C-alpha cells in the first residue's frame, strides 16, 4: 500500500467509524475524548497553574453570592462605598464632596473604610490621601477646575481593537466569571496606548501622584483580573506586599475595556471593577454598623458603561441582612449623557454640589 493510499485509508476509516457511531447513537470514548477533552483539559490545567502561581498574592476576594459578613469590615462603624461611572461621575463626586465638606462633614476622617470602584476609586483615594483638600483650596472650583480636568480627560478616536473590546463589553448579558474572562481577553487585546497618558495624568491630579506607596490604610480599590475573571481587592497591606502604588490601584479600577488599561497590579492585568454583577462591591462592607453607599444609578435606569446586569438594590439588601444599616444615595444622570465626554464636567461638578446640599443633613444624621 502506498503512502497516499494509507492516508486515504485512515481518513476513510476514521470517517466511517464516526458515521457508524453516529448512526447507532453511540460515540466511543476515544472519539469523545478527541472532540471534547483537549480544550477542557488544557483549560483545567491552565486554571491549576494560575491558581498555584498566584495563590499567595492575597489580591483575590471572591464576590459574595449571599449575605456574608466581610472580614475587612467586621467591627467597623462607619464605612463608605463609592461606585463608578466615568469622567462624568468623577466630576459629580468632586462637586458632591466639595459641598459636603462645606456643610461641615469631615469626609476625610469620618469613614473608617472606603471601597472605591472606577470613578469611586479615584475620588476615595483623593479624599483619604488628603489631595482633594488641596485641590479645593488651590483651584477655583467652579472656574479653573473644569478647565484643568477637561484638558486631561479627552479620549482618542477608538481603533478597531478598542471597538472590539467595547462592543464585546456592551454585548454581555450576565456577570458570570466566564463572561468576565471573555471581556478581559478583549481588554488585553485592545491597543489603548493613546489613552495611557490621560489615565496617568488623571491619577496624578486626584491622588497626588501617589506612584510609590499606598499611604492610607482605609482605602480599598476593586477590579477584575482580565485572565481569570476574579475580583481583585487592593488595600494597604496587599498593595505593599505586591508593590502596588495607590495611583495604579485607582487606574486599574477605572480601566474600562476598549478605553484605558488594563493596568498591571502586581503580576495581574486588571480591568474596571464595574465589569461584574456587584458593580459597587458593597459586599466588602457587609457587617459594618453603618454604610453610606453612593452609586451613579440604581442599576436599572440611567447611563451605563457595560451591559452586565447590575442588581444594586439586591446587593444592598444582602448586606442589610448581615445587620448593616445603609444610606443609599443614587446620583442619577441626565438623559442621554455621555459618561466619558469631558464637556459634561462643568455640569457634573455643579450637579454634584447642588445634590450635597440636599444630602448633607441626612448624612449627618445617619453618621451622628
N, C-alpha and C positions, 0 to 999 in steps of 0.2 A: 504493500500500500504506500503510495507516495505521500510526501508531507502535506501536499494540498488536499489529498483525499482524506488523510487523517483529520485535518482541520474541519473539513466538511462533515465528516462522520461524527466527531464530537459535538459539533454545532447542532447537527440534526438530532442526535441522541438527546442532547440537553433539552431542546425544544420539545421533542416528543415526550420526554419524561414529565415535563411541566404540564403539557397538554393533557396527558393521561391523568395526572394528579388532579388537574382542574376539573376534568370531566367526571371523575369519581367523587369530587367534593373533598378530596384528601390531599394535603401537601406534606411531603416528607419533612422530617426535622432539618435535614441538610438544606433543602430548598428554602424553608422558612428562615433558617439562620442566614442564608445568603441574602435574602431580601430584607431582613429586619435587623439582624444583630450588629452588623458593622457600625452603623450610625449610633445605635443605642449604647453599644459597648464603648466606643470612643468618648461619647458624651459622659457616661458614667465614670470612666477613667479620668476624664478631664476634671470632673467635679471633685473626685477624690484627691487629685493632685492639688487643685486650687485650695481645697479645704485644709489639706495638710500644710501647705506652704504659708497660708495666711491666718492660721488658727490663733496665733498669739499676738496679732497686732491690736486687738481689742476694739476695732472700729465698727464691727457689725453688731447691731442690736435689732433682732427681728421685730417687725411691726406686730403689735398685739392684735389678735383677732377676736378677743373677748375682754371684758373688764378685768384689768390686771394692774396691780399697784406697781409703779415704776420704781426700780432701785435707785434711780437718780433723784426722785422727788420725795421719797418716803421721809416723813418727819419735817418737811419744809412747810412754811406757812404761805407766803405769797410767791406765786410763780406766774410767769407770763409767756404766752405763745404768740409769735408773730409770723403769720403766713405770708405767701409770696404773691407776686403779681406784676413783674416787670418794672420798667422805669417809672411808669405812672404811679405805681404803688409805693416805690421808694420815695418819690416826691410827696405823695399823700402822707406817708409816715412822718416825713420831716416836718411838714406843716402841723400834723396832729400832735407830735411830741413837743414841738415848739409851743403850741397852745397849752398843753397840759402843764409844762414847766412854768409858763406864765401864770397859770392858775394856782400855782403853789404846790404842785405834785412833784416830788423829787424822784423822777423816773430813772435816775441813775442809781439811787441807793435802795429804793423800795423793794424791787423784785429780788428774791433770793436766788432765783434761777430763771434764765431766759432761753427759750428754744426758738431759734430763727431759721426760717426756710426761705431761700431765694431772696426776694426783697427784704423779708424779715431778718435774714441773717446779716445783711448789711446794716440795717438800722439798729438791730440789737447790739451788734459789735461796736457800732459807732457810739451808742449810748453808754455801754459798760466800760469802754476804753477811755471815756471822757472826751472823745474827739467831737461828739455832737455839741457839747457845751462850748467848745472853741469855735465851731462853725457859727453858732448862734451869735456869738459876740464879735466875731471878726468880719462877718459879711452882713450887708443889708439884706435881710432875709427875704423880703418880697421884691427887692430890686435887683441886686447883683447876683444873688444866689441862683435864680433860674438861668441867668445867662451863663454862669460858670458851669452849672450842671449840664445844660444843653450842649455845650461845646465838647464834652467828653462822652456824651450819650449817643450820638448819631450812629446808625448802623450802615454797613456796606451793603450794596446790592447783592442778594444771595446768588451763589453759584449753584451748579447742578447738584453737587454733593450736599450742600446746605438745604436745597429744596427737597431732596430725597429724605433727609433726616426730619425736616419739619413736617413733610406730608405723611411720613410713617407715624410720627408722634400724633398727628392730628387724625389718624385713622384708627387709633386704639379704641377698643370697646370694653376693656376690662383692665384691672390693675394687677393681674397675676404676675408672678416672678418671671414667667416665660415671656409675657408681653414686655416687661421691663428690659429683659435681655435683648429682645429684638430692637427696641428703641435705642438701647445702649450701643448695640452694634452699629446702628446707623449714625449715632452721635460720634462714635470713634472714627468712623469713615468720612466724616464731614470736614472739609477744609475751612476752618473758621479763623485762620490766621489774621485775616484783615480786621477782625474784631478783637484780637488779643490785647492790643494796646488800650482799647477802650475799657476793657474789664479791669486791667491793671490800674488805670487812672481812677476809675470809679472806686475801686478798693482802697486806693491811696487816699482819696478825698475823704471817704467816710470812716475809715478805720485808722487814720493817722499813719498810713504806710506801715502797718504792723507786719513787716516781712520777715521778722526774725524770731518772734515769740508769740505766745498766746497769753496775754497779760492778765486776763480776768478769768477767775475760776467759775464764775456764774454763767458764762456764755456757752451755749451748745449750738452747733450748726448741723444741718442734716443734708443728706444727699443720697444718690443711688449709684451703686457700683455698676459701671457700664457692662462689665464682663459677667458678673454673677447675678445681677439684678437685686442684690441685697441692700437693705437700708444701712447707710453709714451715718454714725453719730460721732461728732468730734467735740470733746471737751478739753479742758486744760491738761488733764493727766494723759489722755491718749494722744493729744496734739504733741506734747513734749516727747512722749515715747517714740512717735513716728516722725519727729522733726517737721511738724506742720504749723506754719505761722497763721495767725488769725485772718490776715488778708486772704490767704489761699483757701481757708475754710469757707469764708463768705463767698469768694469767687466760685468755688466748686458748687456750692448750694444754689448758685444763680446761673449755672452753665446749661442754658436751655438748648436742647438738641437742635442743630442747624443754625444756631445763632452765635453761641460762645462756648469755649471749652471743647471737650471735657477738661477738667483740672486734675492734675496729679496730686493726690493726698497720700503721703507715704509711698506705697507702691501700687495704689489703686487709682485708676482713672474714674472720676466721679462726675455725674451729671446732676442737673437740677433736682432738688429734693421734692418738688411738687409732682414728679412723674411717678405717682403711686396713688392708691385709694385712701390714704390717710395724709392728705397733702400738707396739713399744718403739723402733723406728727404730735397731736395732742396727747397721745398715749404716754408720751415721755414725762408728762407732769401729773399723771394719774396717781392719786394718793396724797398729793399735797393738800393743805387745808383749803386754799383759795387760789383759783387760776383765772387770770384775765387773759382771754383769748381774742385776738383780733385777726380777722380774715377779710380778704378783698370781697368775696362773695359768700353766699350761703351754700355754695356747691351745686346749686341748681340753676340759678339765674345769673346773668351778668357776663362780663368778658372772661375768656378762658385762654390758657396757654397750652392746654393738652385736652384731648377728648376722653381721657381716662375718667370714669365716673368718680365724683368726689362727694361721698356721703358724709359731709362735715357734721351735719346735725347728729347722725348716728355715732360718729366718732366721739362727739361731745357727750352724748348720753352714756356711752360706755365709761368715760372717766367719772361722770357723776355717780355711776353705780359703785365706784370704789370709795365714795364718800367725799369727793372733791366738790366744793361749791364753785360754780362757774359764772362769770360775767362774760358774755359773748358780744363783741362789737363787730358788726358787719359793715365794712367801709362802703361797699356799693360802687358801681361805676356808671358814668354817663352812657347813654345808649350809643352804641357804635364806636366807642372809644378804642383806639389802638394803644395797647398797653406798652408798646415799645417805641412810641412816637415821642421824641423829645419836645415837640410842640405842645404837648399836653402838660409839661412840667409846671408851668406857672399856674395853670388852672388847678392842678392837683394839689400844689402847695396850699393854695387858698382854701380849697375844699376841705383838706385835712385840718387846717387851722380852725375853720368855722365849726367843724364837727367836734373838735376838742372842747369848745365852749359848752356844747350840749352834754358831752360825756364826762367832763371833769368832776362835777358834783357827784355823779353816780359812782365813779371810780373811787373818789374819796370816801364815800360811804361804804363801799364794798371792801376797801382795804383798811378801813379805820381800825 
